């Protein structure tokens, strides 16, 4: 990693955080340009999918701009959006710096596999969701990487190893997929609340919890027997791992700082997370290491290590926002005419995300386009909560079914199984059972929303 790679990307994240605090779209657009420069500078060091998506987004912007479809304001917004979503991932990824400092995170599987086998699936899914709410993609690195070490240390091979991989990794992935439904730190929530100022995370939470209960229940039904075999090979802990309560205190502190920021400012919860996570992490690292230089260097390396994921987020924001801006304002006119029509439109938005993700169009790109169309639907009379709930459910399903998504790619690499096996064979039956139940839930929410409102 060159000096430019190590420092330019963290500088772009810092510039976007400053732009966000100053409410400066122009400064955010400048940060977006710096992000794109960093990704282009990285070139071949980016994975193939990241490079293709970035080049596709830039070619699309150049072509539409040349044809006169994009004005200066739209180009500035596209660049500012690219900076926001890249910085969102980069700032939240700073929590990964804490992993190597806590024994409980290194022994996470022995901790989670304790207790009665019947409770292991919901425990894994919910704890994975909780960790991912703070660590984002770092959760997948943590659980997958520590599982690989655990299996290697205990010489678990053959069919037993496959059982561990299938049970633990698929539960971790499904737990990660719950984040858009319940966590304020989800990029899906950030996209929707950025496009719809009248929407807040707290408005989505009750319906997200209901969808999460459906998903956890379906997974529990399918996986609990497999976990019973795996639990017999765990190593029982004789004590609570060192640093457990300190880690819990840090996580609670992050959310407390987020709450204070939201209370004292006009920031959404997603923006508050972008400020709270790196601040608390860096302060703890400085206290722990007693060396500001070492802390800054480690933080810069951590942000730079996420260049692939940040490039995907940034390019998706550019592509999605640009395409949404050239769709005619009256394209969806007249679609929202009844409760039935709203349900059909919400279902179409929900299903579009997992279906397109299966052929390689990752959910953040699709959601960026959909989010750009939401203001028109809201103006037509559609409830912003209904359509937003549908989209976060679709985003959650897409995270499990996209063989090109970062989470499935990580799980495939650590588990040494193909991406199609993870996305379709391990999760196919789960999704086929869950989708009808979620569509019924969405229909019930159409009845509930007017009463709540």
N, C-alpha and C positions, 0 to 999 in steps of 0.2 A: 504494500500500500504506500503510495507516494505521499509526500507532505501535503500536496494540493488536495488529494483525496481525503486525507485525515482531517483537514481544517476547513475546507470550503463548505462541505455539507453541514457540519455543525454551525458554521457562520450563517448559512441560509436559514437554518431552523431558528437561530437567535433573531435574525432579521424579521422573520415572520411573526415571532412572538412580540417583538417590539411594535410591528405594524398593527397587530391585533390589539395591543394595549392602547395604541394611539388612534384606533379606528381609521387607519389610513389605507384605503384600497390601493392607492398608487404605490405606497411602500411595499404592500403585500405583492403587488404585481412585479416589483423589482426583485423581491425574494423569489418569486416564481421563475423569473428569468435566470437567477443564480442557480436555482435547483436544476433547471433544464441544462444549463452549462455544465454542472457537476456530473449529471448523468451522461451527457455526450462525452465529457472528458474521460469518464470511466470506460466507455466504449466496450471493448471485448471482455472486460471484467464483469460486466452485467450478464445475467443469464439470457439465453436466446429469447425467451418469452418477453422479458422486460424490454429488451432492445427492439423487438418487433412492435410491441405495443407503443413504445415511445416514438419510434419513427412514424408509425401509422397516425398517431395523434398530431404530430408536427406537420406531416404531409397534408392531412385533412385541414388543419388550420391554414396552411399556406395556400391551398387550393381555394378554399372558401373565401379567404381574404382577397386573393387575386381576382376572383369572380365578383367581388363586391358584396358578398352576402354578410360579411362581418365588418362592423364599424369599430372605431377606436375603443368605445366603451365596452363592447363585447370581448375584444381582445384583452383589455385590462382585467375584466372579470375572470376570464379563463385563466390568465396567469396567476391572479390572486387566489383562485380556487385551487390551482395546482399547488401553490405554496402552502395553503391552509392544510390540505389533506396529507401532504408529505410531512409537514411539521407536526401534524397530529400524531402520526405514527412514530416519528423520530423522538418527540418529547416523551410520549408514553413508554417507549422502548427503553428509556433510561432506567426504569425499575429493574431491568435485567442485571444491572451492575450490583444489585444486592444479593443475587443468587449465590455467588461463591462465598458470601460472608455469613451464610446461615446454614447450620447443619441440618435443620428441619427440611430445607428445600432439597438438599442432597439426598436425604433418606425419605423422600416424600412417599414412595411406594410402600415402604414398610409401615409408614404412618397410616396411609389410606386403606391398606389391606387388613388392618386390625378390625376386630369386632365380628359380629355375626355375618356370614356370607350373604344372607338374603338382602342385607342393606348395602352391599358393596357397589352395585351399579349406581344407585342414586347418589351415594357418597362421592364416587369418582366424578360423576357428571356435574354435581353441584360445586364441588371443590375446584374442579377444572374451570368452571364458569367464574368462580370467585377469583381465582388466580389470574385468569385471562382478563378480567375486568381491570386489573392493574398492570399486568405484564404484557398484555396483548399477545402478539406472536411469540413473545418470549416464553409464554406458558407452554407452547408446543415444543420449543427447544428444551425447556426444563424437563417436562414429563417424558418426552421421547428419548432425550439424551440420558437421563437418569435411569430409564428402564433398560436401555442398551447396556449400561454399566452394570446394573443389577443382574441381568441375565448372564453376562460374561463372567462376573465374579463368582456366581453360583453354579456355573457350568450347566445351565439349563438349555437343553437342545431338543431337536426333533419335534415331535407332536406337542410336547409340553411347552416348548418355546412358542409354537404357533398359537397355542391357546392363550398364553400371556399376551402376545402381540394383539390378537384379535380382541380379547376382552378389554385390556387396559387402553390400547391406543384408540379403539373405536369409541370408547367411553369418553376419553379425553377430547376427541374431535367433536363429539356431540355436545359435550359440556362447553367447549369453545363456541359452538354454534348457538348456544343460548345467550351469549353476550349481547347481540343486537336487541334481544327481547327485554332484557332486564337491566343492563348496565348503562350508566351515563357516559362511559368512556368508549362506547362503540362508534366506529366510523359511520355506520348507518344512521345512528341518531344524530351525529354531527352533520351529515349531509342534509337530512330532512329538516332539522331545526334551523340550519343556515338558510335554506330556501323558503321556509315558512316561519317568519318571526312570531306568529301567533301560537305556534306549537311549542310545547316544552316536554322534557323527558318525563316529568311527573304525570303528564296527561296520558302518555303511552304505557306507563308502568303497569297499571292494573290489568290491562289486556295482554301485555307481554307476559306477565306472570301466569295468566290463564293458559296461554299458548305453551309456556314452558312446562306446566304441569302435564299437558297432553303429551309433549315430546318425551319427558322423563318417564311417564307411565308406559308408553309404548316401548321404549328402550329397556325398561326394567323387565317387562314381560318377555322380551326376546333374549336377554343376556344373563338373567340371574343364575341359570343353571351352569353356564360356562364359568362364571365367577366362583362358583362353589369349588371347582377343581383347582383353580388358580390359587385360592386363598390357602389351600393346604401346603403350599410351598413357600409361604412368606416367612420372614425371620421376625419373631416377636421382639418388640422393643421392651427393654427393662426399665426405661426411664424416658421422660419427655426430652426430646432433642434440645440441645443447648440453643438458646436464642429464640425459642418459639414465642415466648410472650413479648420479647422485644420486637420481633417481626410483626406480630399482631398489632402492637402499639404503633409501629410505623405506618401500617396500612390504615389504621384508624385515624392517624394524624393526617395522612394524605386526604382522606375524605372530609375530615374536619376543616382543613384548609380550603378545600373545594367549596364546602358549604359557606364558609365566611366570604369567599370571593363572590359567590352567587348572591349572597345577601347584601353585600356592600356595593356591588356594581351591577351593570346591565348584562354581564356575560352569561351565556348559556352554560350548562353544566359541562359540556364538551370542552369549551374554551377554558373553563376553570381548571379542568383536569390537565390541560396542556401547560398550565402555569404551576399547578400544585405538585405534580409528579416529579418533574426535574428539580424543582426547588428543594423539596424534602429529601430527595435522593442525594443531591449534591451536598446538602448540609450534613446529612448523616455520614457520607463518605469522608467529608472534610474532618468531622469529629473523630471518625474511626481511624483514618490514615495519618492525620496530623501533617498533611502535606498538600497544599493547594495545587502545586504544580502536578503532582501525581494524579490528583482527582480530576483536574481539567483534562489531562492527557487521556485518562481512562474513559472519561465521558465522551470525548471526541472520537476515540476509537470505537466505542459502543454505537454511537450514532452512525458513523461511517460504515459499520458492518451491516447496517440495514439498508444499504443503497438499493438492493434489488427490490425489496418490498416497497420502499419509498418511491422508486421509479414507477412501479406498477400503480400505486395510488395517485401519483402526480399525473401520469399519462392518462389514466382513466378519468380524472377530473377534467383535464383539457378536452379529451375526446367527447365525454358525455356532455359537458357544459356547452361545447361548441355545437354539437348536433342538436341539442335542445333549443339553442338560440335561433336556429334557422328553420325550425318547424313553425308553420303558420299559426298565428294566435288563435284562429278559429278552427283549428284542426279537430278539436274535441268538442266543438260546440254542439249542444243539444243532447249529449250522451247522458248527462245527469238529470234524468226526468222523474225518477221514482226510486223507491227503496230497492226494488228488484234490479233496476238499471245500475244503481250504485254498487250493489253486491256483485253483479256480473263484471263491472269495471274493476272492482277491487280484486276479484278472483283472477281476472286477466293479468293485472299487475303482479299479483302474487306468483302465479304460475310462470310468468315470463322469466323471472329471475332464475329459478332452478333449471328450466328447460334450455335457456340460452347458455347457462354455465356449463351444461353437459357437452356443448360443442365448442367450448373454449373461450366464450365471452364472459369474463369474470364478473361477479355480481356488482362490484363497485362501479364498473363502466355502465352497466344497465341502469343501476339505481341513480347514477348521475344524470342520465337522460330523463328518466322518469321524474326525478325531483324537479328538473327544469320545467316540466309540464304541469306540476301540481298547482302553482298559482292560478292557472287558467281554470282547472277543475274546481278549485275552491271558489273562484268567482262565479262559476256556474251553479254553485249551491251544494257541492259535495262537502261532507263533514271532513275536516282535515285529519281528525283522529282515526276515522275508519280507514281511509286510504293509506295513512301512514302505518297503522297496525298491519295492514295487509302486506305492505312493502317490507317491513322488518321481518315478518314471518317468512316471506319469500327469500329475503336475504339470508336468513338463518338456514333454510333448506339448501340454498345454493352453496353455502360454505361446505356442506357435506357432499354435494354432488359434483362439484367442479374439479375435474382431474387436473386442471391447470391452476387452481387456486393455491396460494402460498401455504395454507394449512394442510391440505391434502398432499402437496409436494413434500413438505417437511415430514409428515407421517410416513409417506412412501419411502423416503430416503432412510429414515431411522429404522423402519420395520423391514426394509429390504424386500418389499413387495411392490407390485406395479400399482400405478396410480388408478388404473381402471378397477383393479380389485378392491382398493380402498373405497373409491367413490361409488361403485355400482354393486359389487358383490356383497361387501360388508354393510353398505347403507341402503341398498336398493329396496329390500323388503321393508325395512324400517320406514322409509319415506312413503312407500305405497300404502302402508297402514296408517301413517300419520296424516297424510294429506286430506283424506275424506273427513277425518275428525276435525282438522283445522278449518276446513271449509264450513262445516256445521257451526263451529265456534264463531267464525266470521259472520255468519247469518244471524246468530244470536246477538252479536254485538250491534248489528243494525237496529235491533229492537231496543237494546239497552241504552245506546248512546243518546237518543232524544230524551229519555227519562232522566239520565244523569245530567244532561245539559240544561 
